[in-house]
């Protein structure tokens, strides 16, 4: 079963530090809420200016709304700091515990192959640690932000929310398809890296007895194959991001068209239309980062599965 190495091998080490994970998720929610609330003070300024264009907005009101905007920005920055710190502690401590146990099990293996297996465990654990931090930092925040924008638009106009929800579903589908393709290439890439490391060891051993020219030629071929696989992963990641940009642009055009029509019909204030536009701008970057990080789950899962196999024995 593909999930068995992850479930039996790695999850027990994550449970030990679930307090840090919970703390990170708590600050993630606070960060998303603050970022969703950022346009609201500016919306009030636009509404007041539009309702009485000949009467300037009182300076006290502008100062109050500006203070609210700055406060939300400070809360978002503070929440992001604590969120990243908590997720880094969770990923670092969990994977370090798993790596230490895996190294103990590798050291207890009879016969040869211990050096190669030790190198594999060290490489896999490093990739899992970095990948896990990326998943927790980017997918949780950006994914919740996409959902949060859909929920916020529900209070403005249900049609806007439905269009944005359809766009979010399309983005998630594209991201999953991209992640599947990258995972397939990543699995091949890892096998090539393992063969490359073994070839290096053989080349070093052969150089003590002969010139090692044959081993060097094989090493170059393996290195070229590994580089091609790395480029292949980048190509799929770029293709996924490109499609997501198209989906976001099409979704934003439809949402903006509905919003402008509603404002012209008097069913939406200029301030509310400003909020819709602000959400479209706020959403674009996080949605792209969400899809890009989703494609990077593939290499993470491949390395995590191999590390889990060592731990589940």
N, C-alpha and C positions, 0 to 999 in steps of 0.2 A: 504493500500500500504506500503511495507516494507521501501521504501525510504522516505516516508512522514515525519516521526519523525525527520530524519536527516536533510531533506531539510527545513522544517518549524521550527524545534525546535533549531537546533544547528548552521546552516549556518549563520543566521543573526549575531551571536556573533563573528564568524570568519571574516565576512566582515569588522567589525570595526577595525581589526588589520591586514588587508591585506597588508599594507605597510611593516610590518615585514616579512610576508610570501614572498613578492616579493624580499626583501633584501636577505633573505635566499636562494631563488632560484638563484639569481644573483651570490652569492658566491659559490653555488653548481656548476654552470657552470664553474666558474673560477677554482675551485678545480679539477673538472674532466679534464679540459683542461691541467692543470699543471701535473696531474698524467699521462695523456696520452703522454705528451711530455718528461717525465723523461728519457725514454730509448734512445732518439734521440742523445744526446751528446755522450753517450757511443757507439752508432752505428757508429758515425764518427771516433772514436778512433779505433774500430775494422776494419773499411774499410781502413783507412790509413795504419794500420799495415799489413793488408792482401795484399794491392796493392804493397807495397814495403817492403817485410819482412827483407831485408838486410839493409834498411835505417831506423834508429830510428825516431819515430815521434818527431818533434821539441818540446822542453820543453814549448815554448810559446803557441803552439797549445794545448798541454795537459792541461796547466794551464787555457787557455781560455775555453776549453770544461768542465773542472772540475768546473770552476766558473759558467758556464751555468747550470750544473747539480745541484750545491748547490743553485743557485738562484731559480730554479724551485721547489726544495724541500722547500725552505723558503716560496715561494708564496703559495704552497699547504698547508703548515702548517698554514699560516696566513688566507687563505681562509676558511679552516676548522674551525678555531676558530670563525670567524665572522659568518659562516654558522650555527654552533651549537648554538651560542648565539642568533641569530635572530629567529631560529626555536623554541628555548626554550621560548623566549619572546612571540612569536605568540601563542604557545600552552598554556603557562601558563596564559596569559591574557585572551585569548578567553574562555578557560574552566572555569577560575575563574569567569568571568562575567556570564557565563551560570549557574554555580553552585549557585551563589548568587541569581539569578532570580528563579531558581528551589526551593531553600530553602524558598524564600518568598511565592511561590505558595503552597508549602507543609504546611507552617505555617498557611495559610489561609484555609486549609481543615477543614471541620466541623467534630466533633466527634473524635474518637480514631484513632490509626494507625499512628499518626504523628511521633512518635519516630522511628518506623520501617522505615517509608518512608524517614525520615531525614538521617538515617544510610545508606539506599540504595543510596540516592543522593550523599552523601559524598564518599561512596565506588566507585560508578560508575564514578564520576567526577575524582577521583584520578587515576583510571585505564585508563580512556580516555586520561587524560593529559600525563601520561607516555607512553601510546601506540602511541599517536599522535606524540610525540617527536621521538620515535623510527622509525615510518613510515617515517617522514620527513627527519631524519638524515641518515637512512640506505637505504631505498628503492629508494629515489631520487638519491643519490650519486651512489650506486651500480648499479641501473638500468641504469642510464645514462652512467656509465663506461662500462657496457656490450654492450650497443648500440654504444658507442664511439669506442670500439675495433673493432666491425664489420665494422664501417665506415673507420677506419684507415687501416684495412686489405684490403679494396677495392682498395686503392692506391698501394698496394703491389701486390696482385693477386686476381682477382675476385673469383676464386675457393675457396681460403682461406676464403674470406668473406662469401660466400654462405654456406660453411660448418659450420663456426662459427655462422652464423645467424640461421641455422637449429638447432644447439645446444642450442642457446639462446631461441628459440621458445619452444623447448622441456623442458627447465628449467622453463620457464614461465608457461607452462601447468602443470607441476608437482607441482609447487608452488601454483597455483590456486586450484588444486585438494586437496592438503594438507590443504590449508586455509579453504576450504569448510568443510572438515572433522573436523578440529579443531573448527570451528565455531559451528558446531552441538554439539560437546561435551561441548563447552564453555557455550552454552545456557542452557544445562542441569546442568552444574556446578553452574551457577548463581542461578538457582532455588533451588538447594540444599543448597547453601550458605544462601539464604533467609530463607529457612526452618530451617537451623541450628541456625540462629540468633533468630528466633521466639522461637525455642526450648530452647535456653539459657534464654530468658526472662521468659518463663513459668517455667523453672527449678528454677530460682531465686525466682519467686513468690511462687512456691509450697514449697520451702525450709522454708518459714516462717510459714507454717501450718503443714507440715509433713516432713518426712526424704528425700523425693524427689528421692527415688531409681528408681521408674518407669520412671520418666523424665530423670534420668541419663542414663538409658539403651537406651532410644530412642535417646538421644543426642549422645551416642557412635555410634549407627547405622548410624545416619546422618553424623557424622564426618568421618566414614569409607567410606560412599558413596561419600562424597565430595573429600576425598583423592584419591579414585579410579578414579574419573573424572579428577583430576589434573594430575595423572599419565598417563591417556589416552591421554590428550593433549600433554604431553611431548613425548609419544610414537609416535604419528602421526608426531610431529615436527621432531623427530629423523629419522623416516622412510623417510620423505620428503628430509631431508638433505642427507641421505645415497644415495637415487636415484640420487640426483643432483650431488654428487661426481662421480657416475658412468657415468652419461651423460657428465660431464666435462672431465673425463679421456678419454672416447671414442672420443670426439670431438678433444681434444688436440692431440691424437695419429694420427688421420686422417690429421689434419692441419700440424703437424710436418712432417708426411710422404710426403705430397705434397711439403712442403717447402724444405726439404732435397733433393728431386728429382729435384726440380727446381734449387737449388744451384749446384748440380752435372752436370746439363745440361747447366750451364752457364747463366741461365735466372734470377738468383737472386744472389746478392753479399753476402759475408759472413756477412757483417754488417747488411744487410736487414734480413737475416736469424736470426741473433742475436736479432733484433727487434721483429720478430715474436715470438721467444722463450720467450723474455721478456714480451710480451703482454700475452702470455699463463700463465706465472707465476703470472703476475699482476692480471689477470682476475679470477683466481681460488678462492681465498679468498672472494672477493667481490660478486661473483656469488653465493657462498654458503650462505653468509650473507643475500643477497637479498632474496633467497628462504626461509631461516629461518625466516626472518622478515615478509615475506608475510604470513606465517602460523600464525603469531601472530596478524594479522589483525582480525582474527575471534573473539577473546575475546574483542578486541577494538570495533568492530561493535556491538556486543551484548550489551555492557555497554553503548555505544553511543546511541543506539536505545532506551534503557530504559530511559536514561536521556532526550532524545528528546521527548519521550512521555509525560514526566512531563511538559516540556517547551511548547509543542504544544497544550496543553489544553486551 
